[in-house]
């Protein structure tokens, strides 16, 4: 900043305006009988801890809103994407956490109503159920995958244009897919579900995490998409949109970088297979990560966009030109079947 430059207060003002609008909407929601309710997301954990994920929203008890926003309800028909973005979050709500019917602790949602907290608890490897409750609302069960220390391989996959065809980089196309399109009309990338299923089967206990720049609002629809298309069950690591006190929008690239670094700290002995596409920042981000943590990356698998998808994405990444400097094997293919054959050559399948 130059000596005479003034700080940009516009993001701070936008955040204050958002808070003002939110407070007015909240008062109306309470007057209409809505109460803070937890929408649980899949979590994960390790030796002596679990990461609990979810969101607290104002909802009417026992209403259709719960069905639309629950990620574990598959039979949702004709749900337009914009509906998930009209939900009203409850900031800084206290949430009770119980395991097997016994109270464990109390955690606090953030400004966007997102629950993202580490809870110290010792659980055996495998799937467990944690119960979350906000105030006097109905308790909600959250599935949590505790990673087996013996599992030395894990999967981290991008979502948009990797396992789900959305042509996300172009704003207008992204807006259509996110806000207008019926969630049942979304297309799965051919063969990716079978390839991931085979990869997990060949490496028993391998954790699967889906890392995306998408908003937490989209988590229920994405979870239902994964289940409907028979993708391996695993947590979604999304982000929150909207202004903060120092910027207009949160950085999706920084979100991915931060989560990758976090997973390395949480599972230092795990080697990850990283899945992405060549239309966004995945190649450059994975190259950076693999160069910094080569012992933590088993391989990088990049789904190649079609010509039409590449045009919508604004071209292809140039990171492929310097990918070999990390010493980590990279494979490319337009679909899951091709990537499966390439990973088979690396003895990962």
C-alpha positions in Angstrom: 0.0 0.0 0.0 1.4 3.4 -1.0 1.8 6.1 1.8 -1.3 8.0 0.8 -3.4 5.0 -0.1 -6.6 4.4 1.9 -7.8 0.9 2.9 -10.7 -0.5 0.9 -13.6 -0.5 3.3 -16.1 -1.7 0.8 -15.9 -5.4 1.7 -16.3 -4.5 5.4 -19.4 -2.4 4.5 -20.8 -5.2 2.4 -20.4 -7.6 5.3 -22.1 -5.2 7.6 -25.0 -4.8 5.1 -25.2 -8.6 4.9 -25.4 -8.8 8.7 -28.2 -6.2 8.7 -30.3 -8.0 6.1 -29.7 -11.3 7.9 -30.9 -9.9 11.2 -34.1 -8.7 9.6 -34.7 -12.0 7.9 -34.0 -13.8 11.2 -36.6 -11.9 13.1 -39.2 -12.7 10.4 -38.2 -16.4 10.5 -38.6 -16.6 14.2 -42.0 -14.8 14.0 -43.1 -17.5 11.5 -42.2 -20.3 13.9 -38.9 -21.3 12.5 -36.2 -22.6 15.0 -32.5 -23.2 14.8 -32.0 -26.7 13.4 -28.9 -28.7 12.5 -28.3 -30.0 9.0 -25.6 -32.6 9.5 -22.8 -33.4 7.0 -20.5 -36.3 6.8 -17.4 -35.9 9.0 -14.2 -37.7 9.5 -11.6 -38.4 12.2 -8.5 -40.1 13.3 -6.9 -41.5 16.5 -8.5 -39.6 19.4 -10.5 -37.0 17.5 -13.3 -36.4 14.9 -14.1 -33.4 12.7 -17.7 -32.6 13.0 -19.3 -30.8 10.0 -22.8 -29.4 9.5 -24.8 -26.2 9.3 -27.4 -24.5 11.5 -30.4 -23.1 9.7 -33.8 -21.6 10.6 -36.3 -24.2 9.7 -39.9 -25.0 10.5 -40.1 -28.2 12.6 -41.2 -31.3 10.7 -41.6 -29.4 7.4 -40.6 -30.2 3.8 -37.6 -27.9 4.3 -35.9 -30.6 6.3 -36.4 -33.1 3.4 -34.9 -30.7 0.8 -31.9 -29.8 2.9 -31.0 -33.2 4.4 -28.1 -34.7 2.5 -29.1 -38.3 3.4 -32.6 -38.1 1.8 -32.3 -39.4 -1.8 -36.0 -39.1 -2.8 -36.1 -35.4 -3.5 -37.7 -34.5 -6.9 -37.5 -31.4 -8.9 -35.3 -29.4 -6.6 -33.9 -26.3 -8.3 -30.4 -25.2 -7.1 -31.5 -21.7 -6.1 -33.6 -23.1 -3.3 -30.5 -24.2 -1.3 -29.2 -20.7 -1.5 -32.3 -19.1 0.1 -31.9 -20.9 3.4 -31.3 -18.8 6.4 -28.3 -19.6 8.6 -28.1 -19.2 12.4 -24.7 -17.6 13.3 -22.9 -18.5 16.4 -25.5 -21.1 17.5 -24.5 -23.5 20.3 -24.7 -27.1 19.3 -24.7 -30.1 21.6 -22.7 -33.1 20.5 -23.5 -36.6 21.7 -22.1 -40.0 20.9 -24.0 -43.2 21.6 -26.5 -41.3 23.6 -24.0 -39.7 25.9 -23.3 -36.0 25.9 -19.7 -35.2 24.9 -19.3 -31.5 24.4 -20.9 -28.3 23.0 -19.5 -26.5 20.0 -20.4 -23.2 18.3 -21.3 -22.5 14.7 -19.5 -19.7 12.8 -20.8 -16.5 11.4 -22.3 -18.4 8.4 -23.9 -21.0 10.6 -21.3 -23.6 9.6 -20.3 -26.2 12.1 -16.7 -27.2 11.7 -15.0 -28.3 14.9 -12.6 -30.9 16.2 -14.1 -33.0 19.0 -11.7 -35.1 21.1 -13.1 -38.6 21.4 -11.6 -42.1 21.0 -13.5 -44.2 18.4 -12.6 -47.4 16.7 -11.8 -47.1 12.9 -14.9 -47.2 10.6 -18.2 -45.4 10.4 -19.9 -44.0 13.5 -22.9 -41.8 14.2 -22.7 -38.5 16.2 -25.9 -36.7 17.3 -26.1 -32.9 16.9 -28.8 -30.7 18.5 -29.4 -27.0 18.4 -31.5 -25.7 21.3 -34.8 -27.7 21.7 -34.9 -28.7 18.0 -35.0 -32.3 16.9 -31.6 -34.0 17.2 -29.8 -34.9 13.9 -27.4 -37.7 13.2 -24.1 -37.1 11.5 -22.1 -39.9 10.0 -18.4 -39.8 10.8 -15.6 -41.9 9.2 -12.8 -42.6 11.5 -9.7 -43.4 9.4 -7.9 -46.7 10.2 -4.2 -46.0 11.0 -3.3 -49.0 9.0 -4.7 -47.4 5.8 -1.8 -45.9 4.0 -3.6 -44.6 0.9 -6.3 -42.0 0.6 -8.3 -40.3 -2.1 -8.9 -36.5 -2.4 -11.1 -35.6 -5.4 -12.3 -32.3 -6.8 -16.0 -32.3 -7.7 -16.8 -29.8 -10.5 -15.8 -31.1 -13.9 -13.9 -34.0 -12.3 -16.7 -36.3 -11.1 -19.6 -33.9 -11.9 -19.9 -32.1 -15.2 -20.7 -28.5 -14.6 -18.4 -26.3 -16.7 -17.9 -24.3 -13.5 -15.3 -21.8 -14.5 -17.6 -19.8 -16.7 -19.8 -17.7 -14.4 -23.0 -17.8 -16.4 -22.8 -21.5 -17.0 -22.0 -22.0 -13.3 -24.9 -19.9 -12.3 -27.3 -21.9 -14.5 -26.0 -25.2 -13.1 -26.0 -24.0 -9.5 -29.2 -22.0 -9.3 -31.5 -23.1 -12.1 -30.9 -26.6 -13.1 -32.8 -29.5 -11.5 -30.3 -31.4 -9.4 -31.4 -34.7 -11.1 -30.3 -33.2 -14.4 -26.6 -33.0 -13.4 -24.3 -35.4 -15.3 -21.7 -37.7 -13.7 -18.4 -38.0 -15.5 -18.4 -41.3 -17.3 -16.6 -44.1 -15.4 -15.4 -42.0 -12.5 -17.6 -43.7 -10.0 -16.5 -47.2 -11.0 -12.9 -46.2 -11.0 -13.1 -44.7 -7.5 -15.0 -47.7 -6.2 -12.3 -50.0 -7.6 -9.5 -47.8 -6.1 -11.1 -48.0 -2.7 -11.7 -51.7 -3.0 -8.1 -52.3 -3.9 -7.0 -50.3 -0.8 -9.3 -51.3 2.1 -9.9 -48.6 4.6 -8.8 -45.8 2.2 -10.5 -42.5 3.2 -12.3 -40.6 0.4 -12.8 -36.9 0.7 -14.4 -34.5 -1.9 -12.7 -31.1 -2.0 -14.5 -28.4 -3.8 -14.7 -24.6 -4.0 -18.5 -24.9 -3.9 -20.5 -23.3 -1.1 -21.9 -25.2 1.9 -25.3 -24.4 0.6 -24.8 -27.0 -2.1 -23.7 -29.8 0.3 -27.1 -31.5 0.5 -27.5 -31.7 -3.3 -23.9 -32.8 -3.8 -24.3 -35.5 -1.2 -27.4 -36.8 -2.9 -25.6 -36.7 -6.3 -22.8 -38.8 -4.9 -25.2 -41.3 -3.4 -27.4 -41.4 -6.5 -24.4 -42.1 -8.8 -22.8 -44.7 -6.5 -19.7 -42.8 -5.6 -17.8 -43.9 -2.5 -19.2 -42.3 0.6 -17.0 -39.6 2.1 -17.0 -36.0 3.6 -17.4 -32.9 1.5 -15.0 -30.1 2.2 -16.7 -27.0 0.9 -16.4 -23.3 1.7 -18.6 -20.3 2.6 -19.4 -17.6 0.1 -20.1 -13.9 0.7 -18.2 -10.9 2.0 -16.0 -10.9 5.0 -14.5 -7.9 6.9 -11.5 -7.7 4.6 -12.6 -9.1 1.2 -15.6 -9.4 -1.1 -15.5 -13.2 -1.6 -13.5 -16.0 -0.1 -10.8 -17.5 -2.3 -11.7 -21.0 -3.5 -8.0 -21.7 -4.4 -6.9 -20.8 -0.9 -9.6 -23.0 0.6 -8.3 -26.0 -1.3 -4.7 -25.2 -0.4 -5.6 -24.8 3.3 -7.5 -28.1 3.3 -4.7 -30.0 1.6 -2.2 -28.7 4.2 -4.6 -29.6 7.0 -5.0 -33.2 5.8 -1.2 -33.7 5.6 -1.0 -32.6 9.3 -3.9 -34.8 10.3 -2.7 -37.9 8.5 1.1 -37.6 8.1 1.5 -41.3 7.2 -1.2 -41.3 4.4 -0.3 -41.1 0.7 -3.0 -39.4 -1.3 -4.2 -39.9 -4.8 -5.3 -36.4 -6.0 -8.1 -36.2 -8.6 -8.8 -33.0 -10.5 -9.3 -31.6 -14.0 -7.3 -29.5 -16.4 -9.7 -26.6 -16.7 -9.3 -24.8 -13.4 -6.5 -24.5 -10.9 -6.2 -28.1 -10.0 -3.0 -28.8 -11.9 -1.1 -25.8 -10.6 -2.4 -26.4 -7.0 -1.6 -30.1 -7.1 1.9 -29.4 -8.6 2.6 -27.0 -5.7 1.4 -29.4 -3.1 3.2 -32.5 -4.6 6.4 -30.5 -4.8 6.1 -29.4 -1.1 4.9 -32.9 0.1 6.1 -35.5 -2.3 6.0 -38.3 0.3 2.3 -37.5 0.9 1.2 -37.9 -2.7 1.0 -41.3 -4.4 -0.2 -39.9 -7.7 -2.1 -37.1 -9.4 -4.9 -38.0 -11.7 -6.2 -35.3 -14.0 -9.4 -35.6 -16.0 -9.0 -34.0 -19.4 -11.9 -31.8 -20.4 -13.5 -32.3 -23.8 -12.9 -29.5 -26.4 -16.3 -28.0 -25.7 -15.7 -28.1 -21.9 -12.3 -26.6 -22.3 -13.8 -23.7 -24.3 -16.3 -23.1 -21.5 -13.5 -23.3 -19.0 -11.5 -20.6 -20.7 -8.8 -23.0 -22.0 -6.6 -25.6 -20.4 -4.1 -25.2 -17.6 -0.4 -25.0 -18.6 0.7 -26.7 -15.4 1.2 -30.0 -17.3 4.4 -28.5 -18.8 6.2 -28.6 -15.4 4.4 -31.4 -13.5 7.4 -33.8 -13.5 9.6 -31.6 -11.3 7.9 -33.0 -8.1 8.9 -36.6 -8.9 5.2 -37.6 -8.3 3.6 -39.7 -11.1 0.8 -37.9 -13.0 -1.8 -39.5 -15.2 -4.3 -38.0 -17.6 -7.5 -39.3 -19.2 -10.9 -38.0 -20.4 -12.9 -40.4 -18.3 -12.8 -42.9 -15.4 -12.0 -45.9 -17.5 -8.8 -44.3 -18.9 -7.7 -43.1 -15.5 -8.3 -46.5 -14.1 -6.0 -48.1 -16.6 -3.3 -45.5 -15.9 -3.5 -46.0 -12.2 -3.4 -49.8 -12.7 0.0 -49.2 -14.4 1.2 -47.6 -11.2 0.1 -50.6 -9.1 -2.5 -48.5 -7.3 -5.3 -50.7 -8.7 
